[in-house]
Amino acid sequence: MILALTAAVAAALLVCRLALRERRRPGTARHTLAFLRDRRALTAGICAGTLLAAFGWRVSGPGAVAWAALAGILVAALSSAAGKNGGADDSRNQER
């Protein structure tokens, strides 16, 4: 139960961070959540989340499923090709 609650708090923090970034610069949330339209990224995230949930359920019970879902979302976001334009908007590349 505590494990699932901490995952819910982590998810709430990520949502609050997204809302604050969107308030500062409108359109940021659409750019950040672009991975939700990428079929390949979603497949990778669902596979990773499912495997982690199955393993976590056996090891530490149902509370691990919430963390597996967060990990699946992270995998989908990292494996997405949406929003990547060769690093042109990277601030480190602009300084050079």
C-alpha positions in Angstrom: 0.0 0.0 0.0 2.8 2.4 0.9 4.6 1.5 -2.3 1.6 2.5 -4.4 1.1 5.7 -2.5 4.6 6.8 -3.1 4.2 6.1 -6.8 1.0 8.2 -6.8 2.9 11.1 -5.1 5.6 10.8 -7.7 3.0 10.9 -10.6 1.3 13.9 -9.0 4.7 15.8 -8.8 5.3 15.1 -12.5 1.8 16.4 -13.4 2.4 19.5 -11.3 5.7 20.1 -12.9 4.1 19.8 -16.4 1.4 22.2 -15.4 3.9 24.8 -14.1 6.0 24.5 -17.3 2.8 24.9 -19.4 1.8 28.0 -17.5 5.2 29.6 -18.0 5.5 28.7 -21.7 2.2 27.8 -23.4 2.5 24.8 -25.8 5.2 23.1 -23.6 2.7 20.4 -22.5 1.8 19.5 -26.1 5.5 19.2 -26.9 6.2 17.2 -23.8 3.3 14.7 -24.3 4.0 14.2 -28.0 5.2 10.7 -27.3 1.6 9.7 -26.7 1.0 9.8 -30.5 4.1 7.7 -31.3 2.9 4.1 -31.8 6.4 2.6 -31.5 7.2 4.5 -28.3 3.9 3.4 -26.7 4.5 -0.2 -27.6 8.0 0.0 -26.0 6.5 1.6 -22.9 3.7 -0.9 -22.6 6.1 -3.9 -23.0 8.5 -2.5 -20.4 5.7 -1.7 -18.0 4.1 -5.1 -18.4 7.4 -6.9 -17.8 8.2 -4.8 -14.8 4.7 -5.2 -13.4 4.9 -9.0 -13.7 8.3 -9.2 -12.1 7.4 -6.6 -9.4 4.1 -8.3 -8.5 6.0 -11.6 -7.8 8.7 -9.9 -5.8 7.0 -7.2 -3.8 3.2 -7.4 -4.4 0.7 -5.3 -6.2 2.2 -2.0 -5.1 4.9 -2.4 -7.6 2.4 -2.2 -10.5 2.1 1.6 -10.0 5.9 2.0 -10.2 6.0 -0.3 -13.3 3.4 2.0 -14.9 5.6 5.1 -14.2 8.6 3.2 -15.6 6.6 2.3 -18.8 5.7 6.0 -19.3 9.3 7.0 -18.9 10.4 4.3 -21.4 7.8 5.6 -23.9 8.9 9.2 -23.4 12.6 8.3 -23.9 12.1 6.1 -26.9 9.9 8.5 -28.7 11.0 10.1 -31.9 8.3 12.9 -31.6 9.7 16.2 -30.6 13.3 15.4 -31.6 14.6 17.6 -34.2 18.3 16.8 -34.1 18.9 18.7 -31.0 18.5 22.1 -32.6 16.6 23.5 -29.6 19.2 22.2 -27.2 20.6 25.2 -25.3 24.1 23.7 -25.2 24.2 23.5 -29.0 23.1 27.1 -29.3 26.0 28.3 -27.2 28.6 26.9 -29.6 
